[in-house]
Amino acid sequence: MEKYFERIVYTYSDSLYRICMHYVKNTADAQDIVQQTFVKLIEKNINFESREHEKAWLIRVCINLCKDHLKSSWHSRVFSIQDQEFTSPEYNIPDQYPLLNYIRTLPPNQRTAIYLFYYEDMPVNEICTVMGAKQNTVLSWLRRGRKALKKMIKEEL
């Protein structure tokens, strides 16, 4: 059982951390949420049908925990002395990747769908499962996100 959890943490922690950073934009909170995600897995003791199901479940739980964190009253009353916009050294993205900065400005559903599709190489049907949405809705988010990104890039040029 220990090897099982070790494999899961090793396989998914980096991906979950990056997803959390897109939501909470704070290293400490992202680390806490990733840890909470793995705790939920231990508490639930789920037997997954496949690795895809395992990954989808972990990402869905992670996103839900991020959303819960953002709407908590504690989060709305606390502020950071530092600018929370991705200032963590391990998350700093070089300026050679400005597209990621544009993606961060998209609405949450579009941002998450685009991130999962392009950065996590998830097929649309898995994104549907993870985000709890129908396929046409996810395709709509992807299309709108691409259109918004195209507009942002054209404005900058």
Secondary structure, DSSP 4 states (H G I P E B T S, - for coil): -HHHHHHHHHHHHHHHHHHHHHHH--HHHHHHHHHHHHHHHHHHT---SSHHHHHHHHHHHHHHHHHHHHHSHHHHH---SS--SS--GGGPPPTT-HHHHHHHTS-HHHHHHHIIIIIS---HHHHHHHHT--HHHHHHHHHHHHHHHHHHHHHH-
